[in-house]
Each structure stands twice: as C-alpha cells, then as structure tokens.
Amino acid sequence: MPVITNIDDLKRIYARRVPKMFYDYAESGSWTEQTFRENTTDFDQIRLRQRVAVDMAGRSTASHMIGQEVAMPVALAPVGLTGMQCADGEIKAARAAEAFGVPFTLSTMSINSIEDVAEATTKPFWFQLYTMKDEDYTRRLIDRAKAANCSALVITLDLQILGQRHKDLKNGLSAPPKLTPKTIANLMTKWSWGIGMLGAKRRHFGNIVGHVDGISDASSLSAWTAEQFDLTLDWDKIAKLKEIWGGKVILKGILDEEDARMAAKVGADAITVSNHGGRQLDGALSSIRMLPRIMDAVGDQVEVHLDSGIRSGQDVLKALALGATGTMIGRAFVYGLGAMGQPGVTRALEVIHKELDVSMALCGEKSVTKLGRHNLLVPEDFTGRWA
Ligand SMILES: Cc1cc2nc3c(=O)[nH]c(=O)nc-3n(C[C@H](O)[C@H](O)[C@H](O)COP(=O)(O)O)c2cc1C
C-alpha cells in the first residue's frame, strides 16, 4: 500500500485505476479550461500569516454548517456519476462522510439512488436538485428526498444549460460506458474497476431510471436528460421550490454579488459560491477571487460556503479566513474514491483535516471559527483588479 500524504497522491492512483472516460469526465473544465485552472492557481496567490508563541493546545476544527455540527467545515459536493468512478460510489462516499462527521451531498445525477444512500447510512445527508421541465418529476424527487430524511436541499443554479467539455464529447461519455473498440481496450486495462462494477448495485442513473415513464435503457435516458433541464428556472421558481421543500435550502452556483443578494432575498439558508469546478462558464473568475465581494454584499445576511479548486486544508483555511462558514470538495474526494473506494474518501478527508488543523495552529489559531482576514496576506489587487 503506497504512503498517501496528500490529495495529489490519491489523484495519481485514481488516474491509473479508473477508465479514461471517467477520469477525463472529472478532470476537465469547460472549453479552454481557464476557469478550471484558475480555481486552483488563485488559491496559491493568497498567503498565510505565520504566528508564533501562541498557545496551540486544545485546538478544534469543529464548526457548524446550516446549523449542523461538523467535524470540520468541509462537505462532500454533489458529483454526478460518482458510482461510475467506483462501484456503489455514492454509498461509499456517504458512509465515509458520515463516519468522519461531515455532510455528504447526493447529486440528482447519481448512480446510487436517494433510497440506496438512505438505506446505507444512519444520519441525514443533503440532496442536490437539478430542476427539470417535467415538474411532476421534480416534485417527486423532492418528495423522495423528504422521505429519505435529507437535511438540506441544495439547488444548483449554474447548470440549466451545459458548458462544453471537449473530452466528454470525444470519449462518448455515458453510464454505462459506450463500448467502442477504444473504450473496450482501455477498460481491459482497468480490471479492478471492472470487477467492482460487475458487483455494483446499479450502473444507470438511480434517481431517474424506473422513476420516469419510458426510461429503461441508456439511449432513452440520454435523450431525456439532454432536453430535461429547465431553461426557465428563475427566482420565482426558486422561491416556490423552497416552499415545497419546507426545510433548509442551499443555493449553489452563486458567483455574482447581485445573485447573492437575490439568494438572500428568497430566504436561502446558505449559498455556495461556486463556478461548478470550472465546468460551466469558462472565463468566469475563480470562486476564491469572487468570495470577498460576495461576503461584502451578503455576508451579514446569509451563510456563505465556497467550492471550486479546493485541494488541501490550506485552501479550506483560506476560504474560511476570507469569510466563508463552510466549504465543499468535489474532485478531492473523487480522487480518493476512484483510488481506493471508501477508505480513499476517508483518506482524502484525513489529509485535508490534518492540513487544516496544523496550518491553523501555525497561524496561531485554535478554532476554525476564529479564522479571519488577519490570518492572511492577500495581494492588494486580488479582488480589485477586475471591475
Ligand atoms: C465530475 C463532476 C461532476 C459534477 N456533478 C455535479 C452535479 O451533478 N451537481 C452539482 O451541483 N455539481 C456537480 N459538480 C460540481 C461540484 O458539486 C462542485 O461544485 C465542484 O466539483 C467543486 O470544484 P472542485 O472539484 O474543484 O472541488 C460536479 C463536479 C465534478 C468534478
């Protein structure tokens, strides 16, 4: 067993174990990938302020996200097709998150269904909703999430239309994979992934197949999903969804101050500052660069979380110090899952936790809830450069 000391170690194993089409699916951004790249490189521009001779005994990374206790303010982000990265991937990731004491978010486009994950876990998880044109289906999804005792509805707002990822088109990405000679050749080199998949509970989208009339196979499914995302989603509809749900709502995919104000106005319990991991609007600024502006606009009105680009505990620390109350990780946990299944997700969380805890101590802080702008050195033009 290799010694895993950081998220990049997991990524290297992940790249070897998972079929190319699913590696590319996770490891891509839209179009030129500028936003995807800057999500990580912008974190590097922010530096931490080292402090010494400060009592660092009795530290804690514990905090709250939307009123829920968390071992550290890092939730697993909703990631579609997680169950294609590793057999029963959503169940394994949810179990790892539960054991660690952080929230897991199940994507609408997951392989394991809401019910599968509810059965396999004991604590409530979050459910991420894509709103569909078929309003009855959207309503049924919400009802299923309620029946599964999900503790938050995460409504994703930045994917009503799909940003283009070149590799997905070239690879013919689908669940289960399209079997071209090239795909078969690649799959044959990924035997441990394949053996796992043979025993998987599901290989289709578990929240859709069997829940929509006429969807039974891969081709009817892809035709349905391609035309189902609701292009007319607006703030009135979001307010209505919030009412139907009746519980905690997180609005995910906010990257602009005006939208953040609207999200606060419709009564969101939290917003996630996110550009979908650089997978949607290529050319948008990174989440971390937009965070200070959004904090200025709504930081006193709504809880603010951040994702996109987090690959370490130091990145989490920077987001918290710039005002976020919580963060989400996408690829960082997917690497762990694809590399080693459930223990890999646990390892990803352990790595990030240790980096967060030790860096916090070296910044002279004892609690993540006390982190602030005073812990950072930020270039003067970090937020002001873009008008
Ligand atoms: C492979 C992949 C699939 C994703 N699928 C979804 C999804 O189904 N729903 C959603 O709201 N966000 C989805 N996202 C976006 C993540 O929730 C999150 O915003 C993003 O991964 C954060 O960036 P990071 O990967 O750099 O941490 C996906 C991201 C990736 C990488």
The ligand as a MOL file (V3000), in Angstrom:
LIG
                    3D

  0  0  0     0  0            999 V3000
M  V30 BEGIN CTAB
M  V30 COUNTS 31 33 0 0 0
M  V30 BEGIN ATOM
M  V30 1 C -17.1830 15.0410 -12.1360 0
M  V30 2 C -18.0250 16.1390 -11.5540 0
M  V30 3 C -19.4120 16.0180 -11.5840 0
M  V30 4 C -20.2010 17.0190 -11.0030 0
M  V30 5 N -21.5600 16.8510 -10.9470 0
M  V30 6 C -22.3150 17.7640 -10.2950 0
M  V30 7 C -23.6950 17.5410 -10.1070 0
M  V30 8 O -24.2550 16.5280 -10.5050 0
M  V30 9 N -24.4050 18.5040 -9.4500 0
M  V30 10 C -23.8250 19.6600 -8.9770 0
M  V30 11 O -24.4890 20.5040 -8.3940 0
M  V30 12 N -22.5000 19.8620 -9.1310 0
M  V30 13 C -21.7420 18.9440 -9.7560 0
M  V30 14 N -20.4010 19.1420 -9.8640 0
M  V30 15 C -19.7880 20.3330 -9.2640 0
M  V30 16 C -19.3950 20.0460 -7.8070 0
M  V30 17 O -20.5250 19.9330 -6.9920 0
M  V30 18 C -18.5140 21.1620 -7.2400 0
M  V30 19 O -19.1440 22.3990 -7.4340 0
M  V30 20 C -17.1200 21.1850 -7.8680 0
M  V30 21 O -16.6350 19.8810 -8.0620 0
M  V30 22 C -16.1590 21.9550 -6.9820 0
M  V30 23 O -14.9160 22.0410 -7.5670 0
M  V30 24 P -13.6890 21.0640 -7.2330 0
M  V30 25 O -13.9490 19.7960 -7.9710 0
M  V30 26 O -12.5280 21.8130 -7.7690 0
M  V30 27 O -13.6680 20.8500 -5.7400 0
M  V30 28 C -19.5910 18.1690 -10.4420 0
M  V30 29 C -18.1960 18.2680 -10.4400 0
M  V30 30 C -17.4190 17.2670 -10.9760 0
M  V30 31 C -15.9240 17.3940 -10.9170 0
M  V30 END ATOM
M  V30 BEGIN BOND
M  V30 1 1 1 2
M  V30 2 1 2 3
M  V30 3 2 2 30
M  V30 4 2 3 4
M  V30 5 1 4 5
M  V30 6 1 4 28
M  V30 7 2 5 6
M  V30 8 1 6 7
M  V30 9 1 6 13
M  V30 10 2 7 8
M  V30 11 1 7 9
M  V30 12 1 9 10
M  V30 13 2 10 11
M  V30 14 1 10 12
M  V30 15 2 12 13
M  V30 16 1 13 14
M  V30 17 1 14 15
M  V30 18 1 14 28
M  V30 19 1 15 16
M  V30 20 1 16 17
M  V30 21 1 16 18
M  V30 22 1 18 19
M  V30 23 1 18 20
M  V30 24 1 20 21
M  V30 25 1 20 22
M  V30 26 1 22 23
M  V30 27 1 23 24
M  V30 28 2 24 25
M  V30 29 1 24 26
M  V30 30 1 24 27
M  V30 31 2 28 29
M  V30 32 1 29 30
M  V30 33 1 30 31
M  V30 END BOND
M  V30 END CTAB
M  END
